[in-house]
């Protein structure tokens, strides 16, 4: 993995490798774009299909809440404690405010999702898709700011051990039946170097499970969810 120089002047081998977060953010960028399309692709009244998409929406929302709770618990307090710059305090406050804004957009999603899940009603589906698009706008603002403005502060002020705890805690709290899908979601748009890095962090049994079972299961699940979008050229 190529080594870069952080704002502290130390190589990334001695500072947190914050590019991990950029790769994880790609998952939320991709899936937040796909979800409103998936909802709109469900025919009126196709409740079985709606239930499948809604279950995936539940996983997405749960994953995003979990991701943000780790930041709230393990990153923002350390940045506040260690940076004396007033502008850094403003940035951390902005991150927290953006988390709140994203939560409010997800509340609108939660308002429409149960009705649509039960009935696959096209009106409820359109309202849900619009709520998801509003959510994505708030999410992208946050991810852009975090990557551009805050990750350099993380590299400056957190230790490698503190940063690694964020990823480790995230994996520990992930339901076991979701691990292979989470790996696939991260690797889907990763470069070869990024794939090697993330797989290199997994234990040998985990890498074997991904190669022998997980990769195929992830591809099958993605096809089942995204196949109705194949005819959406130009949308």
N, C-alpha and C positions, 0 to 999 in steps of 0.2 A: 504494500500500500504506500503510495507516495507520501512523503512527509512535507507538511507545510509549516509556516511560521505563524504563531498566534500573536495577538497584540502584546502579549507579555514578552515576546522575543524568544520563548522557549519552543522547541519542536513539539509536535503533537504527541510524541511518545511520552512527554512529561506533562502534558496538559490534556484536558478532556478532548476526545475526538468528537466534536459537536456535529460533524457531518452526519453522524448517525440519525440525528433528529431530522435533518433535511430529507433523508431517505424515508423515514417514517411518515413525514408530512406528505410525501408523494401519494401514499395510500389514501389519506383523507382527501387530498385534492382530486384524485381519480374517482373515488367512490362517491364523493359528494356531487360530482358531475354526472355519474351514471344513475344515481338513485331517482331523480325526477324523470329521467327518460324511461327507467324501468316501470315506474308507476304509470306513466302515460301509455306505455305499451300494453298494459293489461286491458283486455276487452271489457266492456261494461257487463257486469254480472259474473265475471270469471273469478269467483270467490276463492277457488283452490289456488289459482295462480297468485291472486292478491295476498293470500295468506303466506305463500312462499316468499314473496318480495317483502312483505311486512316483517317476517321473521329476520330477514337479512337487514332490514332497516333497524330492527331492535339491536342486532349485533353491532351495527355501525355506531348507533347512539351510545351504547354501552362502552364501546372501545374509545370513543372520543371523550366521554365523561371520565373514563379511567385515565386516559392520557393527560387530561387537564388537571385531574386531582393530584397526580404525581407531581406536576409542575407546581401547583399551589402548595403542596406539602414539603417538597424537597428542593425546589430551586429558588422560588421567589424569596423565601425567608433568608436564605444564605446570601443572595445578592443584596438584599436590604442591609444585612448586618455587615457586609464587607466592603461595600462601595460607599465612599464618602461624597461622591459627586452628586449634586442635586439633580442633574439631568438623568442620572441613572435611576434615582428614586422615581422620577416622573415616568420613565420607561416601564419600570416594574408595575407602577400603578396603572399604566395603560394596558399592560398585559392582563391584569386582574379585571379591569373594566371590560376588556374585550371578551374575556371568558364569560362575564355576566351577560354581555350582549348575545353571545352565541347561545347561552342557556335560554335566553328569552326566545330566540328563533326556534330552538328545539321544543319549547313549550307550545309554540304554534303548530309544529309538526305533530306533537303528541295530541293536540286537539282533534286533528282530522284522521290520524292513522287508525284508531280503533274502529271507527265507522267504516272506513274504506276496507279494512281487513275483513270485516264481517260480510259486507255486501258487494264489494268491488263496484260501488256506485260511481259513475263517471264524474258526477259533480263533486263528490267528496275526493275523488282521485285528482281532479284538476286543482282543487284547493290544496291538497296535500303536496302536489308537485310544485305549486307556486310557493308554498311555505318552505319546501326544500331548496328552491332556488334562492329565496331570501336568506336562508341559512348559509348557503354556500358563499354568498357575497360577504357576509360577516366573517365567515371562516377564513376566506382568502385574505382579507385585510389583516387578520390576526397572524396567519402563517407568514405572510410577507414581512410584517413588522418584526416578528420573532426571529426569523432567519437573518434579516438584514441588520437589525439593531441590537437584539438581545443575546443571540448566540455568541457574539464576540465578548460580551460581558461574562458569560458562563465560562468561556475559555480562559478568561483573565482571573476570575475569582473563585472558581470551584476546583477542587482537586480531582485527580483521575478517579480516586476511590468514591468520592461523593457523586460524580457523574455516573459511574458504573452502577451505583446503587439504584439510580432511577431506572435503568434498563432491567436490572435484576429484579427489582420489586415489580415491575410491569409484567415480567415473564412469570414470576411466582404467583401472581394474582389472576393470571389468565386461566380460564377453565381448560382442563386437560383436553377436552374434545375440540377446542378451538385452536390449539397450538399449531397444528399443521397448516390450517387455513391462514393463520396470522403470518407464518413463515412465507407461505406462497404469496400473500398480499404484499409483503415487503420486497420479495425477490422479483416480482413480476416486471417492474420497470427499472430494476437496478442494473447498473453496469456490471461488467464481468468482475472488476475490482471490488465493487460493492458486494456482489454476491459472495465472492471469496471471503471477504471480511466477515459478513454476517454468519455464513456457514461455518467459518473458522472458529467462531465463538461458541458454537453449539457442541455438545459432547458427541463422541463418535456414534453412539447409538442413535442420537437425534439426527445426525447427518445421514446415517444409513436408512432410518425410517422415512426421511424426506425423499431420498433417492428411490427407495423401493415401493413406497406406498403414497406418501404425502403429495408428491408432485402430480401423480395421476389423479388423486382425489381432488386436488385443488383445481386442476384443469377441467374435470368433469363438473364440479360445482359452478365454476365460472361460466361454462357453456350453458348449463341449465338456466342460470340467471340472466345471461346476456343474449342468448340466441334470438329472442324476439326483437332485439335492437338491430339485427343484421340488415334489415331493409330500410334503415333510417338514413340513407345516404343524403348528405347535404343538411342534416338537422344539427 
